[in-house]
Amino acid sequence: MELFEVQATEIIQSNSANNTYVLMLNEPESNQNIPIMIGEYETQVIIMARERVRGKRPLTHDLVCDILTTFSLRANKVVIERFEEGIFYANIYISDGITERKIDSRASDAVALALAQQLPIYTTQAVLDETGLAGDTFLDDDTMENENTNIEDLEQQLKILERNEEYEKAAELLDKINRLKSERKEYN
């Protein structure tokens, strides 16, 4: 399985739901962004891991780091391996120096561990194909008209355009989002 390294670039507050954020993972070769919806707690944990701040009590990633150290194990990498029914599935690859094993993990916990331990984060072509958003373009009319288009993804793309001060593209995308919402409302 071919893996593509991604970077946790930013966390954006979602326009569509309260206390929901989007963790953006960027694959630099294709300049695709993978948006992962996370809660407020997960957002705080990832920020703490990135800044290497420990709370009064260990968080999940702190606990895993302590277990790895105590038992002379090493985390080698994190891989976001698949996306099914709106859920990202990740694995943490851990080694005892001889054998490497993968451990199932929530994507947010895996990313927090990767940031705390300065581990590489990878994903697969399938995840990029299914969830990747172009980093510097917005979705075209054909994609907009697809009944499976996720409006939350479009709203995140809108936020990126606004942040990059691409207001004409943002206005056009907003019109399309509103049209799509209206069409879906009429259809239901």
C-alpha positions as CSV (number, residue, x, y, z in Angstrom):
1,M,0.0,0.0,0.0
2,E,1.4,3.3,-1.1
3,L,1.5,6.0,1.7
4,F,1.5,9.7,1.4
5,E,2.8,11.9,4.2
6,V,0.5,14.6,5.4
7,Q,1.0,17.6,7.8
8,A,-1.5,18.8,10.4
9,T,-1.7,22.4,9.1
10,E,-4.5,24.0,11.0
11,I,-7.7,23.6,13.0
12,I,-10.7,25.6,11.8
13,Q,-13.9,26.2,13.7
14,S,-16.9,24.8,11.7
15,N,-19.6,27.1,10.5
16,S,-22.1,24.3,10.4
17,A,-22.2,23.0,14.0
18,N,-21.5,24.3,17.5
19,N,-18.4,23.1,19.2
20,T,-17.2,21.3,16.0
21,Y,-13.9,21.9,14.4
22,V,-12.1,20.7,11.3
23,L,-8.5,19.4,11.5
24,M,-6.9,20.0,8.2
25,L,-4.2,17.5,7.0
26,N,-2.3,18.6,3.9
27,E,-0.6,16.4,1.4
28,P,2.0,18.7,-0.1
29,E,2.7,16.9,-3.4
30,S,-0.9,17.2,-4.6
31,N,-1.8,20.1,-2.3
32,Q,-4.9,18.3,-1.1
33,N,-6.4,18.9,2.3
34,I,-8.1,16.2,4.2
35,P,-10.8,17.8,6.5
36,I,-11.4,15.7,9.7
37,M,-14.3,16.8,11.8
38,I,-13.4,16.8,15.5
39,G,-15.1,18.0,18.7
40,E,-14.0,20.8,21.1
41,Y,-12.3,18.4,23.5
42,E,-10.3,16.7,20.7
43,T,-9.3,20.2,19.4
44,Q,-7.9,21.2,22.8
45,V,-6.0,17.9,23.1
46,I,-4.4,18.3,19.6
47,I,-3.4,21.8,20.4
48,M,-1.9,20.7,23.7
49,A,0.0,17.9,21.9
50,R,1.3,20.2,19.2
51,E,2.5,22.7,21.8
52,R,3.8,19.8,24.1
53,V,1.8,21.0,27.0
54,R,0.8,18.5,29.7
55,G,-2.2,18.9,31.8
56,K,-2.4,18.2,35.5
57,R,-3.4,14.6,34.6
58,P,-2.3,12.7,31.6
59,L,-4.4,12.8,28.5
60,T,-4.7,9.8,26.2
61,H,-1.7,10.7,24.1
62,D,0.3,11.4,27.3
63,L,-0.7,8.0,28.7
64,V,0.4,6.2,25.5
65,C,3.7,8.1,25.5
66,D,4.3,7.0,29.1
67,I,3.4,3.4,28.3
68,L,5.7,3.4,25.3
69,T,8.6,4.8,27.4
70,T,8.0,2.4,30.4
71,F,8.0,-0.7,28.2
72,S,10.8,0.4,25.9
73,L,8.5,0.6,22.9
74,R,8.6,3.1,20.1
75,A,5.8,4.6,17.9
76,N,7.1,4.8,14.4
77,K,4.2,6.4,12.5
78,V,0.5,7.1,12.3
79,V,-1.5,6.1,9.2
80,I,-5.0,7.2,8.4
81,E,-5.9,4.1,6.4
82,R,-9.5,4.4,5.4
83,F,-12.7,6.5,5.4
84,E,-16.0,4.7,5.7
85,E,-19.5,6.0,6.4
86,G,-18.1,9.4,7.5
87,I,-15.5,8.0,9.9
88,F,-11.7,8.1,9.5
89,Y,-9.9,4.9,10.7
90,A,-6.3,5.3,11.8
91,N,-3.5,3.0,13.1
92,I,-0.5,3.7,15.2
93,Y,2.5,1.6,14.3
94,I,4.5,0.5,17.4
95,S,7.8,-1.4,17.5
96,D,9.7,-3.2,20.2
97,G,12.8,-2.9,18.0
98,I,12.2,-6.3,16.4
99,T,8.5,-6.5,15.5
100,E,6.2,-3.7,14.3
101,R,2.5,-3.9,15.1
102,K,-0.4,-1.7,14.2
103,I,-2.9,-0.6,16.9
104,D,-6.3,0.7,15.9
105,S,-7.0,4.3,17.0
106,R,-9.4,7.2,16.5
107,A,-7.9,9.6,14.0
108,S,-7.8,12.5,16.5
109,D,-6.0,10.4,19.1
110,A,-3.5,9.2,16.5
111,V,-2.8,12.7,15.3
112,A,-2.4,14.0,18.9
113,L,0.2,11.2,19.6
114,A,2.0,11.9,16.3
115,L,2.3,15.6,17.2
116,A,3.4,14.9,20.8
117,Q,6.0,12.4,19.6
118,Q,7.0,14.2,16.3
119,L,5.9,11.2,14.3
120,P,5.1,11.2,10.6
121,I,1.5,11.0,9.7
122,Y,0.5,9.2,6.5
123,T,-2.6,8.4,4.5
124,T,-3.6,6.3,1.6
125,Q,-4.5,7.1,-2.0
126,A,-8.1,5.9,-1.3
127,V,-8.5,8.4,1.6
128,L,-7.1,11.2,-0.6
129,D,-9.4,10.3,-3.4
130,E,-12.5,10.1,-1.2
131,T,-11.9,13.1,1.1
132,G,-9.2,15.3,-0.3
133,L,-10.1,18.9,-1.2
134,A,-7.9,20.9,-3.5
135,G,-5.9,23.3,-1.5
136,D,-6.0,26.2,-3.9
137,T,-9.2,25.6,-5.9
138,F,-12.9,25.2,-5.2
139,L,-15.2,22.4,-6.3
140,D,-16.5,22.6,-9.9
141,D,-20.2,22.6,-11.1
142,D,-20.1,18.8,-11.7
143,T,-19.1,18.1,-8.2
144,M,-21.5,20.7,-6.8
145,E,-24.5,19.0,-8.5
146,N,-23.6,15.5,-7.2
147,E,-26.3,14.4,-4.8
148,N,-23.6,12.9,-2.6
149,T,-21.8,16.2,-2.2
150,N,-21.2,16.8,1.5
151,I,-22.3,20.4,2.3
152,E,-20.0,20.5,5.3
153,D,-17.0,19.9,3.1
154,L,-18.1,22.7,0.8
155,E,-18.5,25.0,3.8
156,Q,-15.0,24.2,4.9
157,Q,-13.7,24.9,1.4
158,L,-15.6,28.2,1.6
159,K,-13.8,29.1,4.9
160,I,-10.5,28.4,3.2
161,L,-11.3,30.7,0.3
162,E,-12.4,33.4,2.7
163,R,-9.2,33.0,4.8
164,N,-7.1,33.2,1.6
165,E,-9.1,36.4,0.6
166,E,-10.4,34.8,-2.6
167,Y,-13.7,36.6,-2.2
168,E,-15.0,36.2,-5.8
169,K,-14.6,32.4,-5.6
170,A,-16.0,32.4,-2.1
171,A,-19.1,34.3,-3.2
172,E,-19.6,31.9,-6.1
173,L,-19.2,28.9,-3.9
174,L,-21.6,30.3,-1.3
175,D,-24.2,30.8,-4.0
176,K,-23.8,27.2,-5.1
177,I,-24.0,25.9,-1.5
178,N,-27.2,27.9,-0.9
179,R,-28.6,26.5,-4.2
180,L,-27.7,23.0,-3.3
181,K,-29.3,23.3,0.2
182,S,-32.4,24.7,-1.4
183,E,-32.6,21.9,-4.0
184,R,-32.2,19.3,-1.3
185,K,-34.8,20.9,0.9
186,E,-37.3,20.9,-2.0
187,Y,-36.4,17.3,-2.8
188,N,-37.0,16.1,0.8
